C-alpha cells in the first residue's frame, strides 16, 4: 500500500508539471486536469486504507 501511495504521488507531481507545460504553450489541459482529479481521489482512498490498516495494528 505504501508503495502504491508513493507511485500515485509521483504520478501526481509529474502530471502537475505536464499541466504547467501545456498551459505555458496555451494548450488544452482539460483531460490532464481530469486525470489529476482522479489521482487525487485515488490517493485519498489509499491513504484511508493505510490509516485503517495502521489502526488495526494498534
N, C-alpha and C positions, 0 to 999 in steps of 0.2 A: 504494500500500500504506500509506504513512504517513497519507494522508487517511482511509483506511478505519479505521485504528487510532484516529485521533482521533475519528471518529464513534462507534466502538464504546465508547471510553472515556466519551464524552459521554452515550451511552445508558445506560451502566452507572451513572454518577453520578445521572442523572435517575431511574432505576429504584430506586436505593437510597433516594432521597428519597421516592419514591412509597410504598415499603415502610414507611418510618418513619411516614408519614402514615396509612397504612392500619392499622398496628399501634396507633397512638395512639388510634384510634377503635374498636379492638377487632375490626377486620375480619380476614378470612382472607387471608393473604399467600402461601398455598401456590403458586398459579400464578405470582405475581410472583417468588418465590424460584427457581422452576424457570427462569424467563426469565433471572434473574440468573446462575444456574449456566451456562446455555447461552452467555450473553455472555462469562463468564469463560473458557470453553473456546475460544470463537471468538477472543477477544483473544490467548490463548496461541498459537493456530495462526498468527495474523497476525504476532505477534512472532517466532515461529520462522521464518516465511517471510522476514521482513525481515532477520533475522540471517543466513540463508543467502545472501540477495542481497548483503548487505554483505560477507560473507566472500568471495564470488566476485569482488567488485571489488578486494579487497586482493591 
